[in-house]
Amino acid sequence: MHRRTRRTLWIVALVLLVLAAAIYLRFKAPPEAARLLPESDGIVYVNLRPLRAVMKQNLPPVTRDPEYQGFIDATGIDWERDLDEAAVALHRMSDPKGPNGPVAYSMVLVGKLDGKALARYLEAHAASRETYAGHTIYSLMSQGRTVRVTQVSYDTIAVSNTPSTEQIHSIMDRHVTAALPFSGSTLLAEHYSEMPLLSVAWGMGQIGLPFSEDGGIKVFGMTLPLEPDSTFLASVHWAGALKLRVVEISPSDAVATSQAASLNMLLGIARVATAGLSAGAANDGIKEVLRTAEITQRRNRVVADATFPRTLPVALLKGQEASTEPATPTN
């Protein structure tokens, strides 16, 4: 084979290898919306595209708040229709009785935007504004808190209600390096690799903070034997059916053993307590989650797995009776 031909083939092979590696890294990397988030105590992400495809035909009509309807009329943006992705950073507040309460938020929202209409709306409602990294950040007042908003790109906006500008500035700074597949916060770098593939929603870090009350975490009125500042990994992912997984990272194997035993006891109580619920989509869905739930210990981690009926979110939103489809039991 001619030397020039061999050289050309090697160059083509090298380019293909580099492209394959780049595609693989992008596939394994966290979503860009999450990579833009600042340092935080917790992160929650949801991809609404597949969820909307399943739910949009079954959702009931929505009665909108007049203020939100005014936003839609002015900007043409309806988040229920136009929002594709949402990434939220949770920030623990040193003063839980302050204007932000125990937790403040920084959000990156991706969807269909009319940038000019949005800018006109923000300009008309902003109490103040600043320019940072070539973008205008608008400050709006809401319930005694300052909410900062800026359009990051043609389809992305950033929102933060933290007391200082540090967090929204960080989002703008990260946007400069967003093309790097593994850029992002410390929390994301530490735990994203543990998220199951094909996750449509996930969370990590101290995600129990919004549910904490009087030093404990409450879900459906039940206090769980978990510390609010525990590190959790949670996901809803597709594996033949929608699977729900929650992992608590305990300080030691012994603590994990105790936590798993306590949670298994609560799971048994919850199954008995819900057994008599009347038939209906929401109740049947909740019972199915409890029926398929399994709590195990893996060294210093407590892992809860369950099957999530696809009709449950719709049923909870509709608040009306309907039959659910049977879910595939977990392995």
N, C-alpha and C positions, 0 to 999 in steps of 0.2 A: 504494500500500500504506500502511496506517495507520502513523503514526510509532511507536506503541507496539509494533506487530507487528514492524516492522523492528528495533527495539531488542532485542526478545526473540530474534529470529533471530540477531543479532550476538552476543548473550550466549551462546546455545546453541553457536554456531560457535566462539566463543572457548574455552568449556569443553571442547568436543570436541578442539580443537587442543592445549590444555594436557594433556588425558588422553593423547592420542596421543604427545605429546612425552615424558610421564612413562613410558609403556609402552616407548617406544623406548630411553630412557635405562636403564631397568631391564634390558632385553634385552641391551644392550651392556655393562652393568656387570659386574664380577667377581661370582662367587657370594658370598653374604653370609658363608659360612664362611671364605672367603679374606680378605674385608675385615676380619674380626675379628683376623687374625693380627698380632702385633707386628712391629716392624722386625727384619729378619733378613738373612742372607747368601743364602738360597735359599728357595723355596716350591715345594711339590708338592701338587697337588690331584687328587682322583679322585671322580667321580660314579659310585657303585656301582649306582644304580638300573638304567640300561640294561645294564650289565655283568652284573648278577645275572639279569636277564631272559633273557640269552643263555646264561649258564653254569649256572644253578641246576639244570636237569634233567640235567646231565651230570657234575656233580662227584661224586667218590667220597666214601664215608663218612669223617668226620674223627675221629681219635683225639685226644681233648682232654687237655691237661695237667690233673692233679688240682686244681691251684690255680685254673685257669681254670674248670673244671667247678664248683668251689665258688662262684666268682663268679656263674656262671649260675644255680645253684640258689638263691643268696641274693637275687639282684636280678631274676631273670627276663629278663635282657638277654643275648642271644647275638649278639655283634657280627657273626658270619658271616651271620646272618639279619636283624638289625635295623639295621645300620649303612647309612645312605644316602649320606652324603658324608663325606669326610675331607680336611682341609686341614692341612698340616704346614709349619711354619717351621723352617729349619735355621739353627743359630747356631754359628759357628766359635768354638771354645774356645782361649783364649790358651795353655793348658797341655794339649797333646794327650795327655799321660800322666796327667792328672788323672782323678777319678772319672767324669767325663762322656765321657772320650775326646776325639777331635778335634772332635766335633759333639754339640751338645745340641739338643733338640727342644721345640717348643711346638705343640700340636695343638688343632684344633677339630673335634669329631666330632658329626655330626647323624644322628639316627635315632629309633627308637621306644624311649622310656625310661619306666621306672616310677620317678618321682622319689623317692617315699617309700622304696621298697625300696633304691634306690641310696644315699640319704642314710643309712639305717640301716647299710648295709654299710660306707660310708666312715667313719661315726662309730665303728663297732666296730674298724676297722683303722687309724685315723689315729694317728700319733705325736703330732701337734699340729694345731691349727686356728686360723684367724684369720677375722675378718669384714672384708670390703672391698666397698664399693659395695653394701651390702645383701645380699651373698652370703657364704656360708661357704666358705672355701678349706681343704681338708683336705690335710695333708702326710703322705705315706706313705713308708716306707723301702723301697728296692728296690736290691739289689746295691750297697750303699754310697752310693746317690744318693737325694736327696729328690725325690719326685714329687708335684707339687701338682695337685689335682683340684677342680673346682668345676662345679656345674650352672649354666649361663648362662641357659637358658630351658627351656621344657617339653620340647624335643626336642634340646637342644644342651648339650654339656659341653666344658670346656676342660681340657687336661692340659699340664703343662710340667715338665721335669726340669732346667731351667737352675739355676745356683747361687743366684740371687737371685729375689725375688718380682716383679721389674720386669716381666717378660714376661707373666705371668698377670694382673698388675694392668692392663697395657696392653690385654689382651683385654677385660677388664671395662669399661675406659674406652671402647674402640671400640664396644662393644655399645650404648652410649648414642646413638651417631650412626650406627648400622647402617642406618637407613632411607635415609640419603643414598647414592645409587647409586654415587658415585665416591669414597667414603671408603675408607681403607685405607693400607697402608704405602707407602713411597717406591718400593720395588721393584715393587709391583703397579701403581702409577701410571705408572711408566716403561715397562713392557713388556706389560701385559695386552692392550692394543689390538692387539698383533701376534699374539695367539693366534688360530688359525683358528676360525671358527664351528663349532658342533656338536662341540666337543672334549669327550670323556668323561674325559680325563685330561690334565694338563699340568704342566709345571714350569718354573721360571725362576730365574735367578741362579746362584750357585755350587753347582749341583745335583750337580756331580761330587764334592763333598766326601765323601759316604759311600762312594764307590768309590775314593777316593784311597789310595795305598799307596806309601810311600817316595818321595813327591814326584811320583807319576804316577797316572793313572787306569787301572784295570784292569777290563775287562769280559770275562767268560768266560775269565779267565786271560790275556787279551791286553792288553798295555800300549799305550794309545792315545797318539799324539803330541799330547797336549793338556795344558794346565796345569790343576791342580786348582782354581785360583782364577779360571779363565776364566768368563765369563758365558755361560750357555746358555739357550736357549728350546726346550722340547721339548713335543710334543703327540701324542696319539692322537685323531684326529678322523674324522668320517664325511664322505666325498665320493664316494658311489657304492660305496665299500668302505672298510674301516677303513684310514686312512693314518697312517703314523708319520712325524713330521718332527722333526729336531733341528737347531738353528741355533747355531753358535758365533759370538759377537761377538769378532772379533780386534782388536788395537790398531791395525792398519793394513791397507791393501789388500795390501801385500807379504807380510805375515805370513799373511793369509788365502790367498793364492796358494800359499804353501809348505804350509800345513796341508791344503788341498784335495788337493794332489798326493800328500802322504803318506797321507792317508786313502783315496784312490783306490787306491794301491798295496796298502794293507792289505786293502781290500775284495776286490781280485783274489786275494790270498793266502787270505783266508777262504773265497771261493767254491771255490777248488781244494781247500782242506783239508776242506771239508764235502761235496764231491761224492761221496765214497765212503761216506757214512753210510748205514746200513741204512734201508729204507723204514719209515715210521711217522709218526704225527701230529706229534710234537714235532720230529723231524728234518726231515720234509718242510716243516713250517711255517718252521723256521729257514732252510732252503735257499730257500724262497719269498721271505722277507724279503731275503735277500742277493741273489737273482736280480733282484728289482725295485728294489733300492736304486740311487739316483743321487746323486752328490755333486757339487755345483756351487759356484761362487764368485759372490757378488753384492757387489761392492765389498769392504767389510771384514768380510763375513760368509760363513761356510762353511755351506751348507745340505745336509742329508742327508734325502732323501725315500725312503720305501719303502711297499709295501702290506703290511698286517698281517693275516694270515689269522685269521678269527674263531675258528677252532678251536684256535689255538696256545695261548692262555692255559689253556684246559681241558686240553689235552694235556700241558702242562708241569706242571700241578697233579696230574694223574692219574698221570703218569709211566709210561704204558703205550702200546702201539702201536695206531694207528688211522689210517685214511686221512683226509687233509684235503681240503676242497673247494678247487678252483682259485681263485686270487685274480686280480682284474682288474689288469693291469699299470698302473704309474703313467704319467702323460703326460709 
